[in-house]
Amino acid sequence: MDLLTQILLGFCLATDAFAVSITNGMCSSKVTKENVITTALTFGIFQGFMPVLGYFLGNSFTDVISRYQHFIALFLLCAIGLNMIVEAFKEYKYPEGIHNTRNVFTVGNLTIQGVATSIDALAVGVSLAALDANITTTAILIGIITFLCCAFGVYIGRKFGLLLGIRAKFGGGVLLILIGIKIFVENII
């Protein structure tokens, strides 16, 4: 696999994590440099590690991974999205509590999002094993590209969040649900 193909693969795998990063930026009342770095690192590490895991698992778990990955991503992203929508309605109903909103940049939340958006990278790792690709270079490139995309995504999301206010949190929740549905539909068809 040549370098250009590896880079393109990195961008393809980073798209879901990038969209979730935008959502996180939109839905947070405050975004710090630490939030940006933590988000980008979490998604970058998961996107870089999962192909390696898939590569070494090889064909033994291919059927299980491909059979259930879309269900897991759908469940996790919809659960987070529904929670964000509920939070948005609470903020709308009780605007005086708007400054006490939940932090979307928690380790638990980012870990769940990292797993949900990188399950497809696990399946890609299985394919890379079949191609006998250089998994080290590919995984590092995927991780770096995802890191950069997600750091940029949080900043973009924050700009939209400042403009949209509470609607950003509601829209972000809907967006996460739609990303989960997109992953599900792509794997059903």
KEVOGU-880234 format. One record per residue (C-alpha): residue in three letters; x, y, z. Coordinates in steps of 0.25 Angstrom, whole numbers, padded with zeros to 4 digits, m for minus. Layout:
<dogus>
  nugu      u      v      w
   ALA      X      Y      Z
...
</dogus>
This chain:
<dogus>
  nugu      u      v      w
   MET   0000   0000   0000
   ASP   0006   0013  m0004
   LEU   0007   0026   0004
   LEU  m0004   0033  m0003
   THR  m0014   0022  m0001
   GLN  m0010   0021   0014
   ILE  m0013   0036   0015
   LEU  m0026   0035   0008
   LEU  m0030   0023   0017
   GLY  m0026   0032   0029
   PHE  m0035   0043   0025
   CYS  m0047   0033   0022
   LEU  m0046   0027   0035
   ALA  m0045   0041   0042
   THR  m0058   0046   0037
   ASP  m0067   0040   0048
   ALA  m0057   0045   0059
   PHE  m0056   0059   0052
   ALA  m0072   0060   0052
   VAL  m0073   0056   0067
   SER  m0061   0066   0070
   ILE  m0069   0077   0064
   THR  m0081   0073   0072
   ASN  m0073   0073   0085
   GLY  m0068   0087   0082
   MET  m0083   0091   0079
   CYS  m0089   0086   0091
   SER  m0079   0090   0102
   SER  m0080   0104   0109
   LYS  m0065   0105   0110
   VAL  m0054   0099   0101
   THR  m0040   0099   0106
   LYS  m0027   0095   0100
   GLU  m0027   0083   0109
   ASN  m0041   0079   0104
   VAL  m0036   0080   0089
   ILE  m0023   0072   0092
   THR  m0031   0062   0100
   THR  m0041   0060   0089
   ALA  m0031   0059   0078
   LEU  m0022   0049   0086
   THR  m0034   0040   0089
   PHE  m0039   0039   0075
   GLY  m0025   0038   0069
   ILE  m0021   0027   0079
   PHE  m0033   0019   0076
   GLN  m0033   0021   0061
   GLY  m0018   0017   0061
   PHE  m0019   0006   0071
   MET  m0032  m0001   0065
   PRO  m0026  m0005   0051
   VAL  m0014  m0011   0059
   LEU  m0023  m0019   0067
   GLY  m0031  m0023   0055
   TYR  m0018  m0027   0048
   PHE  m0014  m0036   0058
   LEU  m0027  m0042   0061
   GLY  m0027  m0045   0046
   ASN  m0038  m0054   0040
   SER  m0042  m0061   0053
   PHE  m0051  m0050   0057
   THR  m0055  m0044   0044
   ASP  m0069  m0049   0044
   VAL  m0072  m0045   0058
   ILE  m0066  m0031   0056
   SER  m0073  m0028   0043
   ARG  m0086  m0034   0048
   TYR  m0088  m0026   0060
   GLN  m0079  m0013   0058
   HIS  m0091  m0005   0053
   PHE  m0100  m0009   0064
   ILE  m0090  m0004   0075
   ALA  m0087   0009   0068
   LEU  m0102   0012   0066
   PHE  m0105   0009   0081
   LEU  m0093   0017   0087
   LEU  m0095   0029   0078
   CYS  m0110   0029   0080
   ALA  m0109   0028   0095
   ILE  m0099   0040   0095
   GLY  m0108   0048   0086
   LEU  m0121   0045   0093
   ASN  m0114   0050   0106
   MET  m0109   0063   0099
   ILE  m0123   0065   0094
   VAL  m0129   0063   0108
   GLU  m0118   0073   0114
   ALA  m0122   0083   0103
   PHE  m0137   0082   0107
   LYS  m0133   0084   0122
   GLU  m0125   0096   0119
   TYR  m0137   0102   0110
   LYS  m0147   0099   0122
   TYR  m0137   0104   0133
   PRO  m0128   0115   0126
   GLU  m0123   0119   0140
   GLY  m0115   0106   0141
   ILE  m0109   0108   0127
   HIS  m0095   0110   0134
   ASN  m0096   0097   0141
   THR  m0096   0088   0128
   ARG  m0090   0075   0127
   ASN  m0075   0074   0122
   VAL  m0075   0066   0109
   PHE  m0060   0065   0110
   THR  m0060   0055   0121
   VAL  m0051   0043   0120
   GLY  m0063   0033   0120
   ASN  m0070   0041   0109
   LEU  m0058   0042   0100
   THR  m0055   0028   0102
   ILE  m0069   0023   0098
   GLN  m0068   0033   0086
   GLY  m0054   0028   0082
   VAL  m0059   0013   0082
   ALA  m0072   0016   0075
   THR  m0065   0024   0064
   SER  m0053   0014   0062
   ILE  m0060   0001   0061
   ASP  m0059   0002   0046
   ALA  m0044   0004   0047
   LEU  m0043  m0010   0054
   ALA  m0050  m0016   0042
   VAL  m0040  m0008   0033
   GLY  m0029  m0015   0041
   VAL  m0034  m0028   0037
   SER  m0033  m0024   0022
   LEU  m0019  m0019   0024
   ALA  m0015  m0032   0029
   ALA  m0021  m0039   0016
   LEU  m0013  m0029   0008
   ASP   0000  m0031   0016
   ALA   0001  m0016   0018
   ASN   0011  m0009   0027
   ILE   0002  m0007   0039
   THR   0012   0001   0047
   THR   0013   0013   0037
   THR  m0002   0012   0033
   ALA  m0007   0012   0048
   ILE   0003   0024   0051
   LEU  m0003   0032   0039
   ILE  m0017   0029   0043
   GLY  m0015   0033   0057
   ILE  m0008   0046   0053
   ILE  m0018   0050   0042
   THR  m0029   0047   0052
   PHE  m0022   0055   0063
   LEU  m0021   0067   0054
   CYS  m0035   0066   0048
   CYS  m0041   0065   0062
   ALA  m0034   0077   0068
   PHE  m0038   0085   0056
   GLY  m0052   0080   0058
   VAL  m0054   0084   0073
   TYR  m0050   0098   0069
   ILE  m0060   0098   0057
   GLY  m0071   0093   0066
   ARG  m0068   0103   0077
   LYS  m0070   0115   0067
   PHE  m0083   0109   0063
   GLY  m0087   0106   0077
   LEU  m0085   0121   0081
   LEU  m0094   0125   0070
   LEU  m0105   0115   0072
   GLY  m0105   0114   0088
   ILE  m0115   0104   0093
   ARG  m0119   0099   0079
   ALA  m0104   0095   0077
   LYS  m0106   0084   0088
   PHE  m0119   0080   0082
   GLY  m0113   0079   0068
   GLY  m0101   0072   0073
   GLY  m0109   0061   0079
   VAL  m0117   0060   0067
   LEU  m0104   0059   0059
   LEU  m0098   0048   0067
   ILE  m0111   0040   0066
   LEU  m0110   0042   0050
   ILE  m0095   0038   0050
   GLY  m0099   0025   0058
   ILE  m0110   0023   0048
   LYS  m0101   0026   0036
   ILE  m0091   0016   0041
   PHE  m0102   0006   0043
   VAL  m0108   0008   0029
   GLU  m0095   0007   0022
   ASN  m0092  m0007   0028
   ILE  m0106  m0012   0026
   ILE  m0106  m0009   0011
</dogus>
